[in-house]
């Protein structure tokens, strides 16, 4: 049971419904609470003001409404809620001595209020804003002793029945509004959920199709820009995977062919020696040559495989790029001298500082130098400079140049031009340069010029 709950996943539709419901409910509770707190505080403040006003008006007057100097009786302040107070004179036995009505309370209501006071045995000497509720209405009550009669008390009443019923009506209306809003929101949420889940299902089906090896692009267009962008990314991924799959198939076919050729040659020479048909010394030379060729190719294959599957960021260090290029030149110089090729260096006079991995970049430069030595007639020019805010390395030879129809394909794996070896060297160069966010190009101009460009 615990394991099942651990792997439980919400569906989008119910999650949207629950989210909308909780959000609306939270908003409703917040609005309802704030409204009731505000309006009831407002009502109570107005009642308090009326009761204080009544106490001030009637506090030192006789029951006829005249003060000691027979001055005219001042009027009550106007209530914000539109209600006036009632004034009762009660004995200590809760008998009504006199009733002055300003709000029109009936005798039945007055008697019911007095009964409530008597039933609760309320001390008439000092009532402060006491709320009385019965089946007729709701009233706030305050009292004070009557200065004219020590056995009598002035009792002030404020009827808030209408105001409270208005609040209840508004609360009921808010509940109705919430119910209608919930119904509408569920309908809208359903539409939104469908607009999200339907494209996701299509994209998921597309992803499943890709997983099965079918990289056919799909015409997917949705209302939401994000989902349309996702569909476009999926199509681009499918296109790249299709290209990669095709390259992999070609890669393995070419590897099989390239490995089979030296292996067959080695096998034939070994069998010829074993059967006595071939000279052992001559055959051993061929076997060693083919073995070297095979070892070189396997090493290149392993290297390019490591480059393709590099998951961690390679370590980069800032160095003078001229030193690395010159070090590569020193390594291949004996081979160039043996072939009668002169190497010329054209470097900047100031350091060419760049952050790179020396091991990988040296491999790329060595491949280009080896390639230039193989095709050059008698000279190779190597430059390393900073030009127009970019670092450029160029290796130019004065050989025949690359055939125009081969030029667009020379960086493809196992593509061999005229006198090519096994078609991996230049693809390694391309991968290493891409690893350093650079680009490599080739052009024919009195020979072949390979150019590597890095951003500074």
N, C-alpha and C positions, 0 to 999 in steps of 0.2 A: 504493500500500500504506500509506504514511504517512497519507494523507488518510482512508483507511478506518478505521485504528486511532484516529484523532483523534475520529471520530464514533461510536465503539463505545459501546454502552450496555448495562449489565447488566440482566438481568431479575430481578424480585424473588425468584422461587422459588430459582434457583441461588445468588443472593447470600445468601439466608437459610441455605441448606444449607452453603455454604462458610463463612459466619460461625460457624454452630453447630459445624462440624467443627474449625475452627481454634481456637475457644474451648475446646472439650472437650479437644483435643489439647494445648493450652497448659496447661490445668489438670492434665491427666494427667501431663505431663512435669514440671511443678512439684511435684506431689504425690510422684511416683516419685523424683525427685531428692532432695527433702527427706527422704523416708522412708529412702532408702538411705544418705544422708549421716548421718542421725541414728543409724540402727540399727548401721551399721558402725562409727561412732565409739563407740557404746555397747559393742559387742563388743570393740573394740580396747582401750578403757579397762578393761574387766573382765579381759581377757587380761593387760594390763600389770600390773594389781594382783595377779593370781595369780602372774605370773612374779617380781615383786618379793617377794611373800610366800614363794615357794619359795626364792629366793636368800637371804632372811633366815633361813629355817628350816634350810636345809641348808648354808649357806655355811661354817660353822666346825665342822661335825660330821664324824665319821668315817663310814665306810660302813656301820657297824652301826646308825647312828642315834643314838649316844650322844655327848654333848659331852665336853669334857675333864674335867668334874666328874661324869660319869655321871648327869646330870640327865635326867629323862624328856623325850622328844621332843615339842614342842608340835605341835598340830594345825594344818593349813592353814586359812586363812580360807575361809568358805563362798563359793563363786562365785555371782554373781547369775544366771549362765546355767546353773547346775546342773552344771558340769563341773569336774573336778579335774585337777591336773597329774600328769605323769609325770617321774620322775627317773632319768637314766641316768648311769653313770660310764663314760666312754670314754677309751681311750688315745689318744695322738697319732696312732696308726695306724688310728683309727676302729674299734677292737675294743671290744666291750661287756664291761666288767668286772663291772658289776652293774646291775640294773634294779629299781627300786622302782615298782610300779604302783599308782596311786590311782584311775584312771579306767577301767581294764580294757582298755587297748590290747593287741591280740594281738601275738604274736611276729613275725608276718608284717608287721604295720604298723610295729613297732619297727625291724625289719631294713630295711624300705623307706625309712624316714626316715633311717637311718644311711647307706644307700646314696646317698640324695640329697645328704647332707652331704659324703660322700666324693667323689661325682661333681663337685660344685661346688667342691671343695677349700676348704671353708669353714674359716676359722681358729677352732678350738675355744676358743681362749683368751678370746675376747670376741665372742660373738654377742648382738646386741641385737634382740629381737622380729623375728626373721627368719621370713617366711611361706614355708612349704614346701607345694607342691601336687603331688599325684600322682594316679594313677587310683584310689586308695583313699580319700583324704580330704585335708583341709587342716589344717595345724598351724602354731602359732607356736612358735618355738624361741629360747631364750636360753641362755647358758653362762657358766661362770666356772672358773678353775683350782681343782683340788682341793687344799686345804691339807695333806692327809695324804700326797699323792703328787704330786710335781712333774711326773710323766709322765701324769697322769690329769686329766680335766676333768669337772666336773658339768654335765650338759646337761638343761635343763628343757623339757618339752613340754606344750603345751596344745592339745587337739583341738577345733577349731571347725567340724568338718565338719557336725555336726547343725545348729548355729546358722546357718551359711551356706546350708545346704539349705533351712532354714525361710525365710530371706530370699528365696531364689530362688522358693520355692513361693508366698510372698506376692506377689512381683513378677508371677508368672504369673497369679495370681488377679486382680491389678489389671488386667492386660492383658485378661483375660476380661470383667471388669466394664466396662472401657472399650469393648470391642466391643459388649456388650449395650447400654450407654448410647448409643453411636453409632447403633445400629439404632433404639432407641426415640426418640432425639432427631430422627433423620431422619423418622420417622413423624409425630412431633408437629410438627416444622418444616413438613412437607408440609401438615398440617392448618391450621397458622397461616398459611402462604403462601396457601393456597386461600381462607381467611377474609378475607385482605387483597386478593388479586388479583381475586377474583370481584366484590366491591363496586366496586373501582376500574374494572373493565371496564364495569359498569353505569353508573357515574358518567361515564366517558369517553363511552359511547354517548349518555348524556343531554346531555353537553356538545356532542357532534357534532350532535345533534338541534337544540340551541339555535343552533349555528352555521349551520344550514341555514334558520333563521328559524321553526322550530316551537317555540313557547314554552309548550307544554302541560306542566303540572306532572306529576311522576311520584311515585307512592307508593313511596318507597324507605325501607326500615328495615333496619338491620344490627345485628349483635351488638355491634360496637364503637361506643362513644358518639361518638368523634371522626368516624368515617365517617358516622354518622347525622347529626351536626351539619353535616358537609360537604354531605350530600344536602339538608338543610334550607336551607342557604345557597344551594345551586344552585337550589332551587325558588323561593326568594325573589328570586334574581337573574333567573330566568326570568320571574317575575311583574313585576319592575321593567322588564325589557327589553320585555316584552309591552306594558306601559303606555307605556313610552317610544316604542316603535314605533308604537303607536296615536296618541300625541300628535304624533309626527313626521309621520305621514300627515295628521292633521288640520291640523297646522301648515302643511304645504306646500299643502294644499287651500285653507286660509284665506288664506295669502299670495298664492296665485294669484288668488283671488277679489278680495282687497283691492287688489292691484296692477292687476288688469284693469279695475276700475271707474274709477279716475282716468285710466288710460291711454286707455280708450275715450272718456271724456269729453273728454280733451285732443285725441284724434284727431278726434272729431266736430266739435269747435269749429274745429280747424284746417282740416278739409275744408270746413266751412260757409263759412269766410272765403275759402278758396281758390276755391270755386265761386260766391262772391258772394251766398250765401243769408243770411249773418249779418253783423251789424254788427261790424266789426273791433275796435273799442274794447271793446265788451261781451264779445266772445269772448276777447280777450286777458286781460281781468280774470278770466274763468272759468279760462282756461288757467293763469294765475299762481296762482290759489287752489288748483287741483288739483295743480299742481307743488309748491307748499309742503306740501300734505297728503302727497303722494307722498314728498317728501324727508324729512319728519318720520317717516313710517312706515319708510322704509328705514334711517334713522338709528337708530330704535328696534330694528329687526330686527338690525342689525349690533351694537348694544350688547348685546342679550340673548344673541346668539350668542357674543360675547366672554366674557360672564359664564359661560355654560354650559361653554365650553371653556377656562376658566382653569385651567392646570395648575400654575402656580407660586403660592406663597403671596403674597397681595397685601401691600403695605407698609402697616403700621398705625402710627399715631402717637397719643400721648395728647394730647387737646385738650379744651377746654371745649365740650361739645356745644351749649350755648346759643348760642355764637357762630356755629356753622355753620348752625343753624336760623334764627337772626336774619338771617344773610346771605342765605339763600334767600328769606325774607320780603321783604327789601328789593328783591330782583330782581323779584318778582311783584307788589309793591305798586302800581305804575302800572296794571297790568292789572286789579287788584282795584278801584282807585279809578275806573277807566273804567266798570266794571260796577256801580258804586255799592255796593260791598261793603266793610265795615269789618273790619279784622283786629285781634284782641285777643291780646296776649301774656300768658301766665301761666307765668313761669319761676321756678325756685328762686332764692333770694337768694344762695346759695353756688354756686360753680362745679360743673358736672356733668361730672366728668372721666371720659373713656371712651377706650379705644384703638380707633381706627377709621380707615378710608380716607376722607378728606374728599371726594374726587372722586366716589366711588361713592355714599356716603351722601347727599351733596348732591343727586345725581340722583334718588334715591328720594324725598327730602323734596319736591323740586320737582314730581315727578309727583303726589304727594298734594295739594300746594297747588294745582296746576293743576286737578286733579280737583275739589277743593273749590270753587274759584272758579266752575267751570262749573255746579255744582249748587246753590250757596248762594243763599239768598234775599236777605239783606243783611248777614250777619255770619259771620265765621270765628274760632274760638278755638283758639289753638295753645299747648300746654303742653310744658314740658321739665323733668322733675323726677326726683329719686331717691326712690322709694317702696318701702318694705319690702324694701330691699336690691336693688332692681332699677331700672334706668334706663328711664324711660317717656317717649315722645314721642306726643302725641295731637293730631290735627287734626280739629276738629268743625265742621260747617256746619249751618245752620238751614234746609236745603232740604227737599225732599219726602221724602228718605230712599230707601234702596234697597228695591226690591220684595222681599218675603220669599223668593220662589222664586228670585230672582237671587243672593241673599246667599251661598249655599254655593259659587257658581261664579265670583265676580267676580275671583279671582286666577288663573283659568285663562287660558291664552293664547288670544287672539282671541275670548274670550267678551265680548260687548257687551250691556250692559244698556240701559235706556232712555236715549236721547240719548248713547250711548257713541260714541267715535271709531273706533278700530280694534282695541281689546281687547288692547293690549300694555303699556300704561303700568303697570297694577297688577301684572302678572306680573313686570315689571322690579323693582318695589318688593319683591315677595316674594323674588326671587333675590338682591337686594342685602342684604336683611335676613338671609337665610339664610347669606350669605357672612360675616356678622359674628356668627353663632351666636345670632341673635335670632329673634323671631317677630312676625308682623303679623296683626292681626285687625280685623274691621269689625262694627259693630252699629248698629242704627237706634234712636235715642232723641231725639225732637224734631229729626230730621235724621239725618245720618250721622256716626259717630265712627270714625276710623281710629286704631288704637293700635299703636305699635311698642315692643316690650319687649326690652331687652338685659340679660344677666346682668352684674353688676358684677365 
